[in-house]
Amino acid sequence: MGFRSDGSLAWLAYLPGEAPSATTSMELAREELRQGLRQLRRAETVDVIADGQGQAYAISKTDTGYVINGGEPGVLYGAYALLSALSRGEQPPEGLREPHFPLRILNHWDNMDGTIERGYAGRSFFFKKNHLSFDPARIRQYARMLASVGINCISPNNVNVRPPMDGLLMQGNVSELKALADILRPFGIRLLVSIDFSMPSHHGLNTADPLNEEVAAWWARTTGEVYCAIPDLAGYLVKADSEYRPGPFTYGRTHAQGANMLARALKPHGGLLFWRCFVYNHKQDWRDTVTDRPKAAFEHYSPQDGQFDDNVVLQIKNGPLDFQVREPLSPLLFAMPRTRKALELQLAQEYTGQQIDLFYHGPQYEDIIEHLPLGNIQYIAAVSNLGDDSNWCGHDLAQASLYAYGRTAWEGACRAQEFAREWAQTTLPEASEEVTGMLMRSGAVYEQYAAPLGIGFLVRPNSHYGPSPEGYEFDLWGTYHRANQHEIGIDRSTNGSGYTAQYPQPLMGLYNNPDTCPEKLLLFFHRLPYDHPMADGRSLVQRVYDDHFEGALGAEDLLAQWKQLKNKIPEGTYERVLSRFERQAANAREWRDVINTYFYRKSGIGDARGRLIHP
Ligand code: GCU
């Protein structure tokens, strides 16, 4: 196998470094198989037969090897599945395989100047100096990596569309978008573009009112031009009336009116409109104790069920707040049965250690998908954790989360341990057992030191790395825990803000009562005194102390375990990851000390086990 210690091959060590250039998925599948089988030194023959439907494939055994039946790009998925299994010494999957979600989307938050919002792996590999500017060979490597786990749609640009990015759909840029789409197409990947709702008012009109006919005509014309160049464009992604982005509210219109106008421009071309639901009051006065941010999206959207056109997809973050370490599922995911919806996950580790600390998303996704009413959700998207670092993700082990996301989106189920093992076996085969174990533990370790019992936003403002218990407490963003000397947390039960009433039963009942509320979410849903007894008899504050001491030790442990793997890991990878684990251990100590000190100062209750808490 062709391991590279710069991490650039990711989990594709069974393939050569250069991804082939081809015009169809069929051609590509044959070429990848030819090269992969040679690299794996396998003598089997593999026939590829184009006869299936679209994305599905079936692998069957023959006397001399295998045959893959499938469509475009199904055969390519079959080729990667076969090579991956052979490289792990396993039998290729048998029978018909088809994806659960028709679009499995990766949203990049790249800006045209090359920076990446919440990017932790270098700069953009799509944009430079306010242009789409990319290395086709690198894009092919990226596309192959995505296709190998079944991701089939990407948006390259940030949902915060600020000038000059609002000109991305304008002539000049469209030819570059087309060049990108042409490279991605044989890999079965379609483009989606983030747009600015107010675009017409920057490009020729003096309004972007969705009910204005000229505005609708502007969008129809612009969209038609883009589809001329990119006939398989998946559609548009929109962040409207959210964190300073313009939207229908500016014109006194509803989100259904705004979304439908755009959807109608896309409709003749078969395009979809992904409309994000991250809408809340971002200018809250902390003294306002009535407004409760997690309630906002449900309150805003659920009365509009049935009003959205059928090519509008509401894109909903997994939690009601904002990608915190621990949140309940957004109640909107259970609602709006007459509206199409997408689940939005985050791979970028904004609040989960920024690809410095290890946080494998598999277990979190498993928890989310297990509880998701899957029949009510039609699409899936995740915010990318990629950049131009040679290993793509900054932290080599963060690749495992991307891998798990692709597998989850394909399967419509997350088997975190199995996906971690597959990743480790193909990426770091000599240490796969140990690395799988480390990945599986990582989320729990991080949660212990960074998110006590479901409280979010204890992070430093803006950067979101490292502890700051009151960093967001008196700010505008609606992210409060309201600690005083007696108690902490927000009462979101029906006696408090009433947020729990947005859930169907039995969830509502479960969350509403502190005795039945899962402990990991206790302070998300309830306001409780520091001496509140937990199920195991410890007090709430003692549980927080214990978690933080244990979490910091857990981070030390990850570091120690990594050191033991020195001889089993390529040197470059070993050194890069080692320095991250060292930083993580220091970060975890800081979290332990800052959070424990905060709880100690507020409550005046000492640690029952007499450990040092800073004064
Ligand atoms: C978070 C994040 C922002 C991002 C926003 C979004 O608030 O911090 O950087 O723009 O989510 O999802 O739109």
Residues whose N, C-alpha, C, O or C-beta is under 5 A from the ligand:
A	BS01	GCU	E117 D322
